[in-house]
Amino acid sequence: MSESSNGHPAPVEATDVADAVVVGAGVAGLYQLYRLRALGLRTRVIEAGAGVGGTWYWNRYPGARCDVESLSYSYSFSPELEQEWTWSEKYATQPEILRYLEHVADRFDLRGGITFDTRVDSAAYDERRRRWLVATDTGERIDAQFVIMATGCLSVSKAPEIPGAESFRGPIHHTGHWPHEGVDFTGQRLGVIGTGSSGIQSIPIMARQAVDTTVFQRTPNFSMPAGNRPLPVEEVDAMKANYLAWREGQRHSGFGVPIPEPTLAAFEVSEAERNAKYQDGWDRGNLVSILAAYTDTLTDAEANDTAAEFIRSKIRSIVHDPELAETLSPRSFPVGTKRPCLDSGYYETFNKPNVHLVDLRATPLVEITERGVRTSEREYEFDAIVFATGFDAMTGALTSVDIRGVGGVSLKDRWADGPRTYLGIAVAGFPNLFTITGPTSPSVFSNMMVSIEQHVDWVTDLIAHLRDRGVPAVDATERAEQEWVAHNIEVGDGTLYPTAESWYMGSNVPGKPRVLMAYIGGVGVYRDKCDEVAANGYEGFAFVPEPNLTRA
């Protein structure tokens, strides 16, 4: 019988013993493996895909890009890596980001610690032994002290809630699970359902191929031009020379992107000055310049509407047909409270005679048929259909695994009324289980690279703290979790986010509890709180003593 790292016998059902199991080999999983190896921990990374990359392995749809500038969307842990890698564009494409992550895996010799083409089915905590048993779909049973969920916030895709997909005679593709060999729509009649980020990025490219494209829109989205361009050598060199200061600015900013903090409210300036400020943000081509232009943009509905109306005026100036422009103009939610998008010619695409928009608010979807898509008004015939319908965000990848903590309680049941965590990192009653960029942390309100590195570093420091003191397990306390959840709600309720029906609120998944799932208090503020918790001896955590295995 093998022994675990703390000398206790491994359970007979285990086929392997590890100090830590990391689920996912994307941005978070790769860095977590790097950090745990440096501690000398035997670490197993389990990855469902055939390669590294996570989101950037799966999301290969046409036009897939990051919406954070590539010079900022990169690891900061290795100055050598920062200097040797050179990004080619302002907003890197999926293939370039995947090459970067593959380079990281090779440069730091990480692939040997990863088991590919394997899914984690379950993880059960053994209270008596203070350890987890992790089961995979290949039959492995791994006995581990720590389980770290690096599963990503947008990794479980969802289809539209209409029947009949299995009856369609042609191919149906989901942007979140795009064929790796690509898809050619040349000469085809294409139907696209969904106008979120993946739809807005992919529709202009697919419409250039297809002979005819029909877009089904339930809720119009705010989008701004990305202004993507090749990066000149001098711009790249200037950033490489300034990375140390830039990274520090990222870590203490509001959204993980350093920008000047606003000092004025929207109505403290004239309309002309406001519009000039918004125009500057529009021209900069990033997600935050307009949203962070004034102190009250995300807290006051009237202030927010000045920014929203500016963007709607841009839509009207781009789309030739006034009625179509109005259909594409969001009016049912404040700008920023649904994920805003960056695009390359999205609105211009609707000026083409072979591109059509169906307003599902006026004529709802009824079913997918053998020939295409039926709305309440008529049937549309297609050769191919694309679902750009998004994800079961934030919690989907966590609750899709059967995770059971103290007393056999499942995480899915524990979160039946919405996700509850301490700092977005730990869940009371689930000792030694950590969630990287989990619910109630900044996560999707941040440059994910910044928040991922912060979480991985924090979790790694906590694990080192436990091992240095011979403590087998740590658990968030109920009180700390309750207080953090209440704080997350309080901060969120001070903004306009809860007024929107968005995936930030879980509203895109029928039956999902409607709660703001990410922390909007700011990346820097959140980091300070995490640092304070650690400095106070990991305040809010209970240290679980060594088990007495001699008892019956």
C-alpha positions in Angstrom: 0.0 0.0 0.0 1.4 3.4 -0.9 1.7 6.3 1.5 0.5 9.9 1.1 2.8 12.9 1.6 2.0 13.1 5.3 2.9 9.4 5.9 -0.7 8.1 6.3 -1.8 5.1 4.2 -3.6 6.0 1.0 -7.1 4.6 0.7 -7.2 1.3 -1.2 -9.4 2.8 -3.9 -6.8 5.4 -4.9 -4.7 4.7 -7.9 -2.3 7.6 -7.3 -1.2 9.9 -4.5 -0.4 13.6 -4.9 0.1 16.6 -2.8 -2.2 18.6 -5.0 -4.6 18.1 -7.9 -5.1 21.1 -10.1 -8.2 21.0 -12.4 -7.5 22.8 -15.7 -4.4 23.7 -17.7 -5.3 27.1 -18.9 -3.7 30.4 -17.7 -4.4 29.6 -14.0 -3.6 25.9 -14.1 -0.2 26.5 -15.8 0.9 29.1 -13.3 -0.4 27.1 -10.3 1.6 24.1 -11.4 4.7 26.3 -11.8 4.3 27.7 -8.2 3.5 24.4 -6.5 6.4 22.6 -8.2 8.7 25.4 -6.8 7.4 24.4 -3.3 8.4 20.8 -4.0 4.8 19.5 -4.1 3.9 16.5 -6.2 1.2 18.1 -8.4 -1.1 16.6 -10.9 -2.9 18.8 -13.4 -6.0 17.2 -15.0 -7.1 18.8 -18.3 -10.1 17.9 -20.5 -8.5 19.2 -23.7 -5.7 17.6 -25.7 -3.4 20.6 -25.1 -2.8 23.5 -22.8 -4.6 26.9 -23.0 -8.0 26.5 -21.4 -10.3 29.1 -22.9 -7.7 29.8 -25.6 -7.6 26.1 -26.5 -11.4 25.7 -26.9 -12.5 29.1 -28.3 -11.3 29.0 -31.9 -14.2 30.7 -33.5 -13.5 33.2 -36.3 -12.3 36.6 -34.9 -11.6 35.3 -31.4 -9.4 37.8 -29.6 -8.7 39.0 -26.1 -10.4 42.2 -25.1 -7.5 43.2 -22.9 -4.5 44.6 -24.8 -1.9 41.9 -25.3 0.9 43.8 -23.7 -1.1 43.7 -20.5 -2.7 40.3 -21.0 0.4 38.3 -20.1 2.2 36.8 -17.1 4.3 39.0 -14.9 6.0 36.3 -12.8 9.0 36.0 -15.0 10.9 39.1 -16.2 12.8 36.9 -18.7 9.5 35.7 -20.2 8.3 39.3 -20.4 11.4 40.3 -22.4 11.6 37.3 -24.7 8.0 37.2 -25.9 6.9 39.8 -28.4 3.2 40.4 -29.2 2.3 41.3 -32.8 -1.0 43.1 -32.4 -2.7 45.4 -30.0 -5.4 42.7 -29.3 -3.9 39.3 -29.8 -5.9 36.7 -31.7 -6.7 33.3 -30.2 -3.9 31.5 -32.2 -1.3 33.9 -30.9 -2.4 33.7 -27.3 -2.4 29.9 -27.6 1.1 29.9 -29.0 2.1 32.1 -26.0 0.6 29.7 -23.5 2.2 26.7 -25.3 5.5 28.6 -25.1 5.1 29.1 -21.4 4.3 25.4 -20.9 7.5 24.4 -22.8 9.8 27.1 -21.4 9.0 26.0 -17.8 8.7 22.3 -18.6 5.2 22.0 -17.4 3.7 19.5 -19.8 5.0 16.5 -17.9 2.8 17.4 -14.9 -0.4 17.5 -17.0 -2.7 14.7 -17.8 -4.6 15.6 -21.0 -7.9 14.3 -22.5 -9.2 13.7 -19.0 -12.1 15.1 -17.1 -12.5 15.3 -13.3 -15.9 13.7 -12.5 -15.8 14.1 -8.7 -13.9 15.1 -5.6 -14.8 13.9 -2.2 -13.3 15.1 1.1 -12.4 12.5 3.7 -12.9 14.1 7.1 -11.1 11.4 8.9 -7.9 11.6 6.9 -8.1 15.3 5.9 -7.6 14.5 2.3 -9.5 14.4 -1.0 -10.3 11.6 -3.4 -10.4 12.9 -7.0 -12.0 10.7 -9.6 -11.6 11.1 -13.4 -13.5 9.8 -16.4 -10.6 7.5 -17.2 -10.9 5.6 -14.0 -8.1 7.2 -12.0 -8.6 7.8 -8.3 -6.1 10.4 -7.0 -5.6 10.8 -3.2 -4.6 14.4 -2.6 -4.2 16.9 0.2 -5.2 19.9 -1.9 -7.6 20.4 -4.7 -7.4 23.6 -6.7 -10.1 24.4 -9.3 -8.4 26.3 -12.1 -11.4 25.7 -14.4 -12.0 29.2 -15.6 -15.0 31.5 -15.4 -16.3 31.0 -19.0 -15.7 27.4 -19.8 -19.0 25.6 -19.7 -21.0 26.6 -22.8 -24.7 26.8 -23.0 -27.1 26.3 -26.0 -30.2 28.4 -26.6 -33.3 27.2 -24.7 -35.2 26.1 -27.8 -36.0 22.6 -28.9 -35.1 20.8 -32.1 -31.3 21.2 -32.6 -31.0 17.4 -33.2 -33.4 17.6 -36.2 -31.4 20.2 -38.2 -30.0 18.6 -41.3 -26.8 20.7 -41.5 -24.0 21.4 -39.0 -24.5 23.3 -35.8 -21.4 24.9 -34.2 -21.0 26.6 -30.8 -18.4 29.4 -30.6 -17.1 27.9 -27.3 -16.3 24.5 -28.9 -15.2 25.4 -32.4 -13.8 22.7 -34.7 -10.0 22.9 -34.5 -9.8 22.4 -38.3 -11.9 25.5 -38.8 -15.2 26.0 -40.7 -15.7 27.4 -44.1 -19.1 29.0 -44.7 -18.3 30.0 -48.3 -21.5 30.0 -50.4 -23.7 28.9 -47.5 -26.8 30.4 -45.9 -25.8 31.0 -42.3 -27.9 31.5 -39.2 -26.2 33.0 -36.1 -28.0 32.9 -32.7 -26.6 35.3 -30.2 -25.0 38.8 -30.1 -22.7 38.6 -27.1 -18.9 38.9 -27.3 -18.3 35.8 -29.4 -21.1 36.7 -31.8 -19.9 40.3 -32.2 -16.3 39.2 -32.9 -17.2 36.4 -35.3 -20.2 37.7 -37.3 -18.2 40.2 -39.4 -15.8 37.4 -40.5 -18.5 34.7 -41.1 -20.6 37.2 -43.0 -17.7 37.8 -45.4 -17.7 34.1 -46.2 -21.4 33.2 -46.2 -23.6 34.1 -49.2 -26.3 35.1 -46.8 -26.2 35.7 -43.0 -29.1 36.1 -40.6 -28.4 37.2 -37.1 -30.9 36.4 -34.3 -30.7 39.0 -31.6 -32.6 38.8 -28.3 -30.8 41.7 -26.6 -28.6 44.2 -28.4 -25.2 44.8 -26.9 -23.0 47.8 -26.5 -19.8 47.5 -28.5 -17.0 49.8 -29.3 -14.3 49.6 -32.0 -11.2 47.8 -30.9 -8.9 49.8 -33.1 -6.8 46.8 -33.5 -3.4 47.3 -35.2 0.1 45.8 -35.5 2.3 46.8 -32.6 5.3 48.8 -33.7 8.7 47.8 -32.3 9.2 51.0 -30.4 5.9 50.6 -28.6 6.7 47.0 -27.5 10.2 48.0 -26.4 8.9 50.9 -24.4 6.5 48.6 -22.5 9.2 46.0 -21.9 11.4 48.8 -20.4 8.5 49.9 -18.2 6.9 46.5 -17.3 7.9 46.7 -13.6 6.0 49.9 -13.0 3.1 48.9 -15.3 2.5 45.6 -13.5 2.4 47.4 -10.2 -0.2 49.8 -11.6 -2.2 46.8 -12.9 -2.3 45.2 -9.5 -3.7 48.3 -7.7 -6.1 49.5 -10.4 -9.9 49.1 -10.5 -10.1 46.7 -13.4 -6.6 45.3 -13.7 -5.8 47.9 -16.3 -4.0 51.1 -15.2 -5.9 54.2 -16.2 -6.2 57.6 -14.6 -8.9 57.5 -11.8 -11.8 59.8 -12.5 -12.3 62.8 -10.2 -15.5 64.4 -11.5 -19.1 63.2 -11.8 -20.7 63.2 -15.2 -22.9 66.2 -14.6 -20.1 68.3 -13.1 -19.0 69.0 -16.7 -20.8 70.3 -19.7 -22.3 68.1 -22.3 -19.7 69.1 -24.8 -16.9 68.2 -22.4 -18.6 64.9 -21.6 -18.9 63.9 -25.2 -15.3 64.9 -25.9 -14.2 62.6 -23.0 -16.4 59.8 -24.4 -14.9 60.4 -27.9 -11.4 60.0 -26.5 -12.5 56.7 -24.9 -14.1 55.6 -28.1 -10.9 56.4 -30.1 -8.7 54.6 -27.5 -10.5 51.4 -28.3 -10.6 49.7 -24.9 -13.3 48.5 -22.5 -12.7 50.8 -19.6 -12.0 54.3 -20.8 -15.7 55.2 -21.3 -17.0 53.2 -18.3 -14.4 54.9 -16.0 -14.7 58.4 -17.5 -16.6 59.7 -14.5 -17.0 58.7 -10.9 -20.7 57.9 -11.2 -20.9 56.1 -14.5 -21.6 52.8 -12.9 -23.6 54.0 -10.0 -26.0 56.6 -11.3 -28.5 55.8 -14.0 -28.7 59.3 -15.5 -24.9 59.6 -15.6 -24.7 56.2 -17.2 -27.2 57.1 -19.8 -25.0 60.0 -21.1 -22.4 57.3 -21.9 -25.0 54.9 -23.3 -26.5 57.6 -25.5 -23.1 58.5 -26.8 -22.6 54.9 -28.0 -26.1 54.7 -29.4 -25.3 57.9 -31.4 -22.3 56.1 -32.8 -24.4 53.1 -33.8 -26.8 55.5 -35.6 -23.9 57.1 -37.5 -22.6 53.8 -38.6 -25.7 51.8 -39.6 -27.4 53.3 -42.6 -31.0 52.1 -41.9 -32.4 54.1 -39.0 -34.8 51.4 -38.0 -32.1 48.8 -38.0 -29.8 51.1 -36.1 -32.5 51.4 -33.4 -32.9 47.6 -33.2 -29.1 47.3 -32.7 -29.1 50.0 -30.0 -29.4 48.8 -26.4 -32.0 50.5 -24.2 -32.9 47.9 -21.6 -29.8 48.0 -19.4 -27.1 50.5 -18.4 -23.9 50.4 -20.4 -21.3 48.2 -18.7 -23.7 46.1 -16.7 -23.7 43.5 -19.4 -20.3 42.6 -20.7 -19.4 45.4 -23.2 -17.6 44.3 -26.3 -14.9 45.4 -28.6 -15.4 44.8 -32.3 -13.8 45.1 -35.7 -16.6 46.2 -38.1 -19.6 44.7 -36.3 -22.1 47.4 -36.9 -20.8 48.1 -40.4 -21.6 44.5 -41.3 -25.3 45.2 -41.1 -25.0 47.6 -44.0 -24.4 44.7 -46.3 -27.5 43.6 -48.3 -26.9 39.9 -47.6 -26.8 40.4 -43.8 -30.1 40.5 -41.9 -31.1 41.0 -38.3 -34.1 39.3 -36.6 -35.3 40.9 -33.4 -36.3 38.1 -31.1 -38.0 40.5 -28.7 -40.5 41.1 -31.5 -40.6 37.6 -32.9 -39.3 35.0 -30.4 -37.5 31.8 -31.3 -39.9 28.8 -31.4 -37.7 25.9 -32.5 -34.9 24.6 -34.7 -36.3 22.6 -37.6 -34.9 20.2 -40.1 -34.4 23.2 -42.5 -33.4 26.0 -40.2 -34.9 28.2 -37.5 -38.5 29.0 -36.8 -39.6 32.1 -35.0 -43.2 33.1 -34.1 -43.4 34.8 -37.5 -41.7 32.5 -40.0 -39.2 29.8 -40.8 -35.7 30.6 -42.0 -33.8 28.1 -44.0 -30.0 27.6 -43.5 -27.1 25.4 -44.5 -25.4 25.9 -41.2 -26.2 27.4 -37.8 -23.9 28.9 -35.2 -24.8 29.2 -31.5 -23.0 32.3 -30.0 -25.0 31.8 -26.8 -22.3 32.1 -24.2 -21.6 30.2 -21.0 -22.9 29.1 -17.7 -20.5 31.7 -16.2 -18.5 31.7 -13.0 -20.1 28.7 -11.3 -20.8 26.3 -14.2 -17.4 24.7 -14.3 -17.4 24.2 -10.5 -20.8 22.7 -10.1 -20.4 20.5 -13.1 -18.0 18.5 -11.0 -19.5 16.5 -8.1 -17.6 18.1 -5.3 -18.5 16.9 -1.8 -17.1 18.5 1.4 -17.6 17.9 5.1 -20.6 15.6 5.8 -20.8 14.7 2.1 -22.5 18.0 1.3 -22.3 18.8 -2.4 -21.0 22.1 -3.7 -24.0 22.3 -6.1 -26.4 22.0 -3.2 -24.4 24.4 -1.0 -24.8 27.0 -3.8 -28.5 26.3 -4.6 -29.3 29.9 -3.7 -26.2 31.4 -5.3 -22.4 31.0 -4.8 -21.1 31.6 -1.3 -17.3 31.9 -0.8 -14.8 33.5 1.3 -12.8 36.0 -0.9 -13.8 33.9 -3.9 -11.0 31.5 -2.9 -12.5 29.1 -0.4 -15.9 27.6 0.6 -16.8 26.9 4.2 -17.1 23.2 4.7 -14.8 22.3 1.9 -11.3 22.2 3.5 -8.2 22.5 1.2 -10.4 23.2 -1.8 -9.4 26.5 -3.5 -11.1 28.2 -6.5 -8.9 30.4 -8.7 -10.9 33.6 -9.6 -13.9 32.0 -8.0 -17.3 33.7 -7.5 -17.2 36.8 -5.3 -13.7 37.7 -6.4 -13.0 40.4 -9.0 -12.5 37.7 -11.7 -14.5 38.8 -14.8 -14.5 42.4 -13.7 -10.7 42.3 -14.1 -7.9 41.7 -16.5 -8.0 38.0 -15.8 -4.2 37.6 -16.0 -3.8 40.0 -13.0 -6.4 38.3 -10.9 -5.2 34.8 -11.7 -1.7 35.6 -10.7 -2.9 37.2 -7.5 -5.0 34.2 -6.5 -2.4 31.6 -7.4 0.2 33.5 -5.4 -2.1 33.8 -2.4 -3.2 30.2 -2.5 0.4 29.0 -2.8 1.5 31.2 0.1 -1.3 29.7 2.2 -0.3 26.1 1.3 3.3 26.9 2.2 2.1 28.4 5.5 0.2 25.1 6.3 3.1 22.9 5.4 5.7 24.9 7.3 3.5 24.4 10.4 2.5 20.8 9.8 -1.1 21.7 9.5 -3.0 19.2 7.3 -6.0 21.3 6.3 -7.6 24.8 6.4 -11.3 25.7 6.1 -13.0 29.0 5.7 -15.2 29.8 8.7 -19.0 30.2 8.2 -18.8 33.7 9.8 -16.1 34.9 7.5 -17.9 33.5 4.4 -21.2 35.1 5.5 -19.5 38.5 6.1 -17.7 38.4 2.7 -20.9 37.4 0.8 -22.8 40.2 2.6 -20.0 42.7 1.6 -20.1 41.5 -2.0 -23.8 42.1 -2.1 -23.5 45.5 -0.4 -20.8 46.7 -2.9 -22.8 45.4 -5.8 -26.0 47.0 -4.7 -24.2 50.3 -4.7 -23.8 50.0 -8.5 -26.1 49.6 -11.5 -25.1 45.9 -12.1 -28.0 44.3 -10.4 -30.5 46.3 -12.6 -29.4 44.3 -15.7 -30.3 40.8 -16.8 -26.8 39.5 -17.5 -24.5 36.5 -17.1 -22.8 38.6 -14.4 -26.1 38.0 -12.5 -26.6 34.4 -13.7 -29.7 35.6 -15.7 -28.7 33.9 -18.9 -29.2 30.4 -17.4 -32.8 29.4 -16.6 -33.3 28.6 -13.0 -29.9 29.9 -11.9 -30.0 32.1 -8.8 -29.9 35.8 -9.6 -27.0 37.2 -7.7 -24.0 39.4 -8.7 -21.3 36.7 -8.9 -18.2 38.9 -9.1 -16.7 41.5 -6.7 -17.0 45.0 -8.2 -15.1 46.7 -5.3 -11.9 47.0 -7.4 -8.9 44.8 -8.1 -6.6 46.9 -5.9 -9.1 47.1 -3.0 -9.6 43.4 -3.1 -5.9 42.7 -3.2 -5.4 44.8 -0.1 -8.1 42.8 1.7 -6.5 39.5 0.8 -3.1 40.8 2.0 -4.7 41.9 5.2 -6.2 38.5 5.8 -2.9 36.8 5.3 -1.0 39.3 7.5 -3.5 38.6 10.3 -2.6 34.9 10.3 -5.2 34.0 7.7 -8.0 35.6 9.5 -11.3 34.0 8.7 -9.8 30.5 8.3 -9.9 27.6 10.7 -6.8 25.4 10.9 -7.7 21.7 11.0 -5.5 19.6 13.3 -3.8 16.3 12.3 -6.3 13.4 12.3 -6.2 10.7 15.0 -6.2 7.7 12.7 -5.9 5.2 15.7 -9.5 5.8 16.6 -12.0 3.3 15.2 
